Amino acid sequence: MIPILGLIIGIIAGVFVPYNIPSQYSNYVAVAILAALDSVFGGIASSLQGKFNMRIFLTGFFGNAILASMLAYIGDQLGIQLYLAAIFAFGNRLFLNFALIRRIILNIPSKNDNIKDDELHDI
C-alpha cells in the first residue's frame, strides 16, 4: 500500500508543483523516472503478494534511479547512447511487473508466474 500512496503523492506533487528540467538533463531524468517507476510497480506487485520489504524497495528505488542516470551520463561522456539500454531494461521490467499485478488482481494464475516472481522481486 505504501508504494501506491507514494505514487499518488508523487503524481499530485508533479502536477501542482511546476518545475522545468533543463533539456541537457532530460535523458538523465527520463531514465531515472523509468527506473523509479519500475521499482514502484515491483513494490506494488510484491505488496499484493504479501512479500513487500521496505529496505529492498527503497534500495531498489534509489539505486536503480541513480544507476540509470549514471549510465546515461557515462554514455553521454563517451558519445554513446547508453541510456537506451536502461530504457529497454526498465521498460521491459515495468511491463512484466504490470502484467504480474494484473494477473494478481484478476486472479489469473499462469505457470510462468513462479519464474517471473523470483526475477521481479529482486529490485
Secondary structure, 3 states (H helix, E strand, C coil): CHHHHHHHHHHHHHHHCCCCCCHHHHHHHHHHHHHHHHHHHHHHHHHHCCCCCHHHHHHHHHHHHHHHHHHHHHHHHHCCCCHHHHHHHHHHHHHHHHHHHHHHHHCCCCCCHHHHHHHHCCC
